[in-house]
Amino acid sequence: MKTKVSILFYAKKAKAAANGLVPIYSRITINGKRIELSTNRFVEISKWSTEAGKMKGTSEEARSINNHLDLLKSQIRDAEMELIHKKIAVTTETIKSKLLGIDERARMLVPIFQDHNNKIKELVGKEYAPGTLERYTTSLKHTIEFMQWKYNISDIDITKIDHAFITDYEFWLRSVRNCANNTAVKYIKNFNKIIKLCLANDWLDKNPFANYKSKVKEVERVYLTEAEIQSIIEKDFKTERLSLVRDIFLFSCFIGLAYIDVKNLTKSHISFGIDGEKWIFTHRQKTESASKIPILPVTQMIIDKYENHPQSNNQEKLLPILSNQK
């Protein structure tokens, strides 16, 4: 997107001094956003031309003030060109910093990425699952490793991130990290969220993902046959732990809930439906969608089997769920 910068000088009547003079301000508008800066010059309101944006007449005072305004306008244009030359986004913030002599610190990728992850960490259990934090933590780690591999740096100014950076990053994920297509796309998608964050804050003038395209490949989901389910039911395990794992797996199969949703079930999730039978009323963690599931005889058997299990009673859970790793 081409940056449009407009400059207007006006007399600010609201700040008129006791002697009747009003200050002259410059208004700089960049892509619809504006800043206002004092020119440190004052004028009688009757001598100001709103249409021309300058003082009327050819008096010595008028020439002095108008020359000063022309100089300021030139400085604003010079600041704009300098930012463009340095490939720094031209925004109200960068222009103001340049005009006021404030060094614009480069916005670096890693601190922005880390700040994003820190905010997710604070909201784990409220708005995000632990797996979300783990995913973005790994994404940041991969991003740093890629920059070291490609550029021999550990961080980069976000304004230096372009289309080539993204395509090279994807190549690194597929080749060096040996990621499958969907895994590589997932990490690029996580990185894109950070770029969108920078765009939303006006830290970037253009989107480096504008011409980037990726496609998730459809994965064929295999399912168990009735015979395979029956084989699992009849399997005799020698340890109590494996028997429990089998029972929880079967329970998930028959009610159609993911591991985390089964883990979150308590006895309070069971109520009688309008048919007079027992149902499970819950919400899926991933989609937050409501689920109403009838309790079949096989699932009721599993519930009854572990009804008085110490772990279920101590944690007030419907079933004594082991960790996902176990």
Solvent accessible surface area in square Angstrom, and as a share of the most:
residue,aa,sasa,rsa
1,M,161,0.72
2,K,187,0.79
3,T,26,0.15
4,K,150,0.63
5,V,14,0.08
6,S,50,0.32
7,I,28,0.14
8,L,79,0.39
9,F,17,0.07
10,Y,35,0.13
11,A,13,0.10
12,K,48,0.20
13,K,141,0.60
14,A,100,0.78
15,K,111,0.47
16,A,56,0.43
17,A,46,0.36
18,A,119,0.93
19,N,110,0.56
20,G,43,0.41
21,L,53,0.26
22,V,4,0.03
23,P,10,0.06
24,I,0,0.00
25,Y,29,0.11
26,S,6,0.04
27,R,55,0.20
28,I,0,0.00
29,T,37,0.21
30,I,5,0.03
31,N,61,0.31
32,G,70,0.67
33,K,114,0.48
34,R,143,0.52
35,I,28,0.14
36,E,63,0.28
37,L,30,0.15
38,S,56,0.36
39,T,3,0.02
40,N,111,0.57
41,R,85,0.31
42,F,100,0.42
43,V,0,0.00
44,E,75,0.34
45,I,73,0.37
46,S,82,0.53
47,K,78,0.33
48,W,13,0.05
49,S,18,0.12
50,T,99,0.58
51,E,165,0.74
52,A,59,0.46
53,G,10,0.09
54,K,99,0.42
55,M,4,0.02
56,K,109,0.46
57,G,57,0.55
58,T,113,0.66
59,S,62,0.40
60,E,120,0.54
61,E,81,0.36
62,A,0,0.00
63,R,123,0.45
64,S,62,0.40
65,I,11,0.06
66,N,23,0.12
67,N,97,0.50
68,H,36,0.16
69,L,4,0.02
70,D,94,0.48
71,L,99,0.49
72,L,38,0.19
73,K,90,0.38
74,S,54,0.35
75,Q,80,0.36
76,I,4,0.02
77,R,92,0.33
78,D,89,0.46
79,A,5,0.04
80,E,21,0.09
81,M,115,0.51
82,E,67,0.30
83,L,1,0.00
84,I,86,0.44
85,H,155,0.69
86,K,100,0.42
87,K,151,0.64
88,I,48,0.24
89,A,11,0.08
90,V,7,0.04
91,T,21,0.12
92,T,23,0.13
93,E,82,0.37
94,T,11,0.06
95,I,0,0.00
96,K,83,0.35
97,S,12,0.08
98,K,64,0.27
99,L,52,0.26
100,L,97,0.48
101,G,64,0.61
102,I,100,0.51
103,D,128,0.66
104,E,56,0.25
105,R,205,0.75
106,A,56,0.44
107,R,80,0.29
108,M,66,0.30
109,L,0,0.00
110,V,31,0.18
111,P,78,0.49
112,I,19,0.10
113,F,0,0.00
114,Q,75,0.33
115,D,66,0.34
116,H,15,0.07
117,N,5,0.02
118,N,69,0.36
119,K,124,0.53
120,I,4,0.02
121,K,129,0.55
122,E,129,0.58
123,L,59,0.29
124,V,46,0.26
125,G,72,0.69
126,K,159,0.67
127,E,125,0.56
128,Y,69,0.26
129,A,34,0.26
130,P,91,0.57
131,G,41,0.39
132,T,21,0.12
133,L,38,0.19
134,E,120,0.54
135,R,85,0.31
136,Y,17,0.06
137,T,71,0.41
138,T,39,0.23
139,S,1,0.01
140,L,13,0.07
141,K,106,0.45
142,H,7,0.03
143,T,0,0.00
144,I,47,0.24
145,E,51,0.23
146,F,0,0.00
147,M,0,0.00
148,Q,93,0.41
149,W,122,0.43
150,K,89,0.38
151,Y,84,0.32
152,N,134,0.69
153,I,63,0.32
154,S,68,0.44
155,D,35,0.18
156,I,18,0.09
157,D,25,0.13
158,I,1,0.00
159,T,38,0.22
160,K,101,0.43
161,I,9,0.05
162,D,67,0.35
163,H,78,0.35
164,A,53,0.41
165,F,2,0.01
166,I,0,0.00
167,T,50,0.29
168,D,37,0.19
169,Y,0,0.00
170,E,26,0.12
171,F,119,0.50
172,W,7,0.02
173,L,0,0.00
174,R,86,0.31
175,S,53,0.34
176,V,78,0.45
177,R,103,0.38
178,N,126,0.65
179,C,23,0.14
180,A,70,0.55
181,N,27,0.14
182,N,44,0.22
183,T,46,0.27
184,A,0,0.00
185,V,12,0.07
186,K,80,0.34
187,Y,22,0.08
188,I,3,0.02
189,K,146,0.62
190,N,7,0.04
191,F,1,0.00
192,N,30,0.16
193,K,73,0.31
194,I,0,0.00
195,I,0,0.00
196,K,118,0.50
197,L,64,0.32
198,C,0,0.00
199,L,48,0.24
200,A,84,0.65
201,N,66,0.34
202,D,54,0.28
203,W,60,0.21
204,L,15,0.08
205,D,46,0.24
206,K,144,0.61
207,N,55,0.28
208,P,13,0.08
209,F,19,0.08
210,A,75,0.58
211,N,124,0.64
212,Y,31,0.12
213,K,186,0.79
214,S,54,0.35
215,K,168,0.71
216,V,93,0.53
217,K,132,0.56
218,E,170,0.76
219,V,79,0.46
220,E,154,0.69
221,R,199,0.72
222,V,139,0.80
223,Y,186,0.71
224,L,75,0.37
225,T,66,0.39
226,E,154,0.69
227,A,75,0.58
228,E,81,0.36
229,I,28,0.14
230,Q,83,0.37
231,S,70,0.45
232,I,47,0.24
233,I,61,0.31
234,E,121,0.54
235,K,110,0.47
236,D,100,0.52
237,F,59,0.25
238,K,180,0.76
239,T,68,0.39
240,E,132,0.59
241,R,115,0.42
242,L,68,0.34
243,S,21,0.14
244,L,11,0.06
245,V,55,0.31
246,R,32,0.12
247,D,8,0.04
248,I,17,0.09
249,F,89,0.37
250,L,6,0.03
251,F,0,0.00
252,S,22,0.14
253,C,56,0.34
254,F,69,0.29
255,I,9,0.05
256,G,45,0.43
257,L,8,0.04
258,A,56,0.44
259,Y,62,0.24
260,I,60,0.30
261,D,9,0.05
262,V,2,0.01
263,K,73,0.31
264,N,60,0.31
265,L,1,0.01
266,T,34,0.20
267,K,94,0.40
268,S,97,0.63
269,H,49,0.22
270,I,40,0.20
271,S,52,0.33
272,F,141,0.59
273,G,17,0.16
274,I,195,0.99
275,D,82,0.43
276,G,49,0.47
277,E,110,0.49
278,K,81,0.34
279,W,64,0.22
280,I,0,0.00
281,F,73,0.30
282,T,14,0.08
283,H,122,0.54
284,R,80,0.29
285,Q,73,0.33
286,K,189,0.80
287,T,89,0.52
288,E,135,0.60
289,S,51,0.33
290,A,68,0.52
291,S,10,0.06
292,K,137,0.58
293,I,19,0.10
294,P,59,0.37
295,I,25,0.13
296,L,76,0.38
297,P,107,0.67
298,V,36,0.21
299,T,0,0.00
300,Q,44,0.19
301,M,133,0.59
302,I,11,0.05
303,I,13,0.07
304,D,79,0.41
305,K,123,0.52
306,Y,17,0.07
307,E,83,0.37
308,N,124,0.64
309,H,45,0.20
310,P,89,0.56
311,Q,50,0.22
312,S,0,0.00
313,N,74,0.38
314,N,124,0.64
315,Q,103,0.46
316,E,130,0.58
317,K,48,0.20
318,L,3,0.02
319,L,2,0.01
320,P,1,0.01
321,I,16,0.08
322,L,39,0.20
323,S,49,0.32
324,N,102,0.52
325,Q,167,0.74
326,K,138,0.59
